[in-house]
Amino acid sequence: MKSIIYTEDAPAPIGPYSQAVLTGNMLFLSGQIPIDPITNERVNGGVREEAEQVMKNLNSLLNKAGFLFEHVVKSTIFLSDMSHFNEVNEVYGSYFKSDFPARETVAVKGLPKNVHVEISMIAIKS
């Protein structure tokens, strides 16, 4: 059985998908891009600001489902260009204390709304 997780503290989906899906003790978070959920607009600034907003959006979804970043076991980071890796990695890393999740980071040809970063996650609670 699955439960759809929705919060107004993260951007509303822009297509036929859910913000997150909970099944048993596993939470699957859809890719988040740097959209401010209040204005529904792309955040201003550079890649660092984009990464920060993405992580805030993911945090809102984790919290809505009763999870924390320590429960994340897998992340996927999509970048518009690998030259953004260090800035995004620094922001991303600041949300984890230890026992880091498995992860891959890939550069893609394009992302929704021409943003530079998108991150999805899988979390598990024991």
Contacts in CASP RR format, 6 or more apart in sequence:
PFRMAT RR
TARGET T0000
AUTHOR 0000-0000-0000
METHOD contacts of the structure
MODEL  1
MKSIIYTEDAPAPIGPYSQAVLTGNMLFLSGQIPIDPITNERVNGGVREE
AEQVMKNLNSLLNKAGFLFEHVVKSTIFLSDMSHFNEVNEVYGSYFKSDF
PARETVAVKGLPKNVHVEISMIAIKS
1 23 0 8 1.000
1 24 0 8 1.000
2 21 0 8 1.000
2 22 0 8 1.000
2 23 0 8 1.000
3 21 0 8 1.000
3 22 0 8 1.000
3 23 0 8 1.000
4 18 0 8 1.000
4 19 0 8 1.000
4 20 0 8 1.000
4 21 0 8 1.000
4 22 0 8 1.000
5 18 0 8 1.000
5 19 0 8 1.000
5 20 0 8 1.000
5 21 0 8 1.000
5 22 0 8 1.000
5 27 0 8 1.000
5 61 0 8 1.000
5 64 0 8 1.000
5 65 0 8 1.000
6 18 0 8 1.000
6 19 0 8 1.000
6 20 0 8 1.000
6 64 0 8 1.000
7 19 0 8 1.000
7 60 0 8 1.000
7 61 0 8 1.000
7 63 0 8 1.000
7 64 0 8 1.000
8 37 0 8 1.000
9 37 0 8 1.000
9 57 0 8 1.000
9 60 0 8 1.000
9 63 0 8 1.000
9 64 0 8 1.000
10 19 0 8 1.000
10 32 0 8 1.000
10 37 0 8 1.000
10 57 0 8 1.000
10 58 0 8 1.000
10 60 0 8 1.000
10 61 0 8 1.000
10 64 0 8 1.000
11 19 0 8 1.000
11 32 0 8 1.000
11 33 0 8 1.000
11 35 0 8 1.000
11 36 0 8 1.000
11 37 0 8 1.000
11 40 0 8 1.000
11 57 0 8 1.000
12 19 0 8 1.000
12 37 0 8 1.000
12 40 0 8 1.000
13 19 0 8 1.000
13 30 0 8 1.000
14 112 0 8 1.000
17 30 0 8 1.000
18 30 0 8 1.000
19 29 0 8 1.000
19 30 0 8 1.000
19 61 0 8 1.000
20 27 0 8 1.000
20 28 0 8 1.000
20 29 0 8 1.000
20 30 0 8 1.000
20 61 0 8 1.000
20 64 0 8 1.000
20 65 0 8 1.000
21 27 0 8 1.000
21 28 0 8 1.000
22 28 0 8 1.000
22 65 0 8 1.000
25 124 0 8 1.000
25 125 0 8 1.000
25 126 0 8 1.000
26 122 0 8 1.000
26 123 0 8 1.000
26 124 0 8 1.000
27 62 0 8 1.000
27 65 0 8 1.000
27 67 0 8 1.000
27 71 0 8 1.000
27 121 0 8 1.000
27 122 0 8 1.000
27 123 0 8 1.000
27 124 0 8 1.000
27 125 0 8 1.000
28 121 0 8 1.000
28 122 0 8 1.000
29 58 0 8 1.000
29 61 0 8 1.000
29 62 0 8 1.000
29 120 0 8 1.000
29 121 0 8 1.000
29 122 0 8 1.000
29 123 0 8 1.000
30 120 0 8 1.000
31 76 0 8 1.000
31 118 0 8 1.000
31 119 0 8 1.000
31 120 0 8 1.000
31 121 0 8 1.000
32 54 0 8 1.000
32 57 0 8 1.000
32 58 0 8 1.000
32 61 0 8 1.000
32 118 0 8 1.000
32 119 0 8 1.000
32 120 0 8 1.000
33 42 0 8 1.000
33 50 0 8 1.000
33 54 0 8 1.000
33 111 0 8 1.000
33 112 0 8 1.000
33 113 0 8 1.000
33 115 0 8 1.000
33 117 0 8 1.000
33 118 0 8 1.000
34 42 0 8 1.000
34 43 0 8 1.000
34 49 0 8 1.000
34 50 0 8 1.000
34 51 0 8 1.000
34 52 0 8 1.000
34 53 0 8 1.000
34 54 0 8 1.000
34 57 0 8 1.000
34 115 0 8 1.000
34 116 0 8 1.000
34 117 0 8 1.000
35 41 0 8 1.000
35 42 0 8 1.000
35 43 0 8 1.000
35 53 0 8 1.000
35 57 0 8 1.000
35 113 0 8 1.000
36 42 0 8 1.000
36 43 0 8 1.000
36 53 0 8 1.000
37 57 0 8 1.000
37 60 0 8 1.000
42 50 0 8 1.000
42 113 0 8 1.000
42 115 0 8 1.000
43 49 0 8 1.000
43 50 0 8 1.000
43 52 0 8 1.000
43 53 0 8 1.000
46 116 0 8 1.000
47 84 0 8 1.000
47 87 0 8 1.000
47 88 0 8 1.000
47 116 0 8 1.000
47 117 0 8 1.000
48 87 0 8 1.000
48 88 0 8 1.000
48 90 0 8 1.000
48 91 0 8 1.000
50 115 0 8 1.000
50 116 0 8 1.000
50 117 0 8 1.000
51 87 0 8 1.000
51 88 0 8 1.000
51 91 0 8 1.000
51 92 0 8 1.000
51 117 0 8 1.000
52 91 0 8 1.000
54 117 0 8 1.000
54 118 0 8 1.000
54 119 0 8 1.000
55 91 0 8 1.000
55 92 0 8 1.000
55 95 0 8 1.000
55 119 0 8 1.000
58 119 0 8 1.000
58 121 0 8 1.000
59 69 0 8 1.000
59 95 0 8 1.000
62 68 0 8 1.000
62 69 0 8 1.000
62 71 0 8 1.000
62 72 0 8 1.000
62 121 0 8 1.000
62 123 0 8 1.000
65 123 0 8 1.000
66 125 0 8 1.000
67 123 0 8 1.000
67 125 0 8 1.000
69 95 0 8 1.000
69 96 0 8 1.000
70 96 0 8 1.000
70 97 0 8 1.000
70 99 0 8 1.000
71 123 0 8 1.000
71 124 0 8 1.000
71 125 0 8 1.000
72 96 0 8 1.000
72 101 0 8 1.000
72 121 0 8 1.000
72 122 0 8 1.000
72 123 0 8 1.000
73 101 0 8 1.000
73 102 0 8 1.000
73 122 0 8 1.000
73 123 0 8 1.000
73 124 0 8 1.000
74 101 0 8 1.000
74 102 0 8 1.000
74 103 0 8 1.000
74 121 0 8 1.000
74 122 0 8 1.000
75 92 0 8 1.000
75 101 0 8 1.000
75 102 0 8 1.000
75 103 0 8 1.000
75 119 0 8 1.000
75 120 0 8 1.000
75 121 0 8 1.000
75 122 0 8 1.000
76 103 0 8 1.000
76 104 0 8 1.000
76 105 0 8 1.000
76 106 0 8 1.000
76 119 0 8 1.000
76 120 0 8 1.000
76 121 0 8 1.000
77 88 0 8 1.000
77 92 0 8 1.000
77 103 0 8 1.000
77 104 0 8 1.000
77 105 0 8 1.000
77 106 0 8 1.000
77 117 0 8 1.000
77 118 0 8 1.000
77 119 0 8 1.000
78 105 0 8 1.000
78 106 0 8 1.000
78 107 0 8 1.000
78 108 0 8 1.000
78 111 0 8 1.000
78 117 0 8 1.000
78 118 0 8 1.000
78 119 0 8 1.000
79 85 0 8 1.000
79 88 0 8 1.000
79 105 0 8 1.000
79 106 0 8 1.000
79 107 0 8 1.000
79 108 0 8 1.000
79 116 0 8 1.000
79 117 0 8 1.000
80 107 0 8 1.000
80 108 0 8 1.000
80 110 0 8 1.000
80 111 0 8 1.000
80 114 0 8 1.000
80 115 0 8 1.000
80 116 0 8 1.000
80 117 0 8 1.000
81 107 0 8 1.000
81 116 0 8 1.000
82 105 0 8 1.000
82 107 0 8 1.000
84 116 0 8 1.000
84 117 0 8 1.000
85 105 0 8 1.000
88 105 0 8 1.000
88 117 0 8 1.000
89 105 0 8 1.000
92 119 0 8 1.000
93 100 0 8 1.000
101 121 0 8 1.000
111 117 0 8 1.000
111 118 0 8 1.000
112 118 0 8 1.000
END
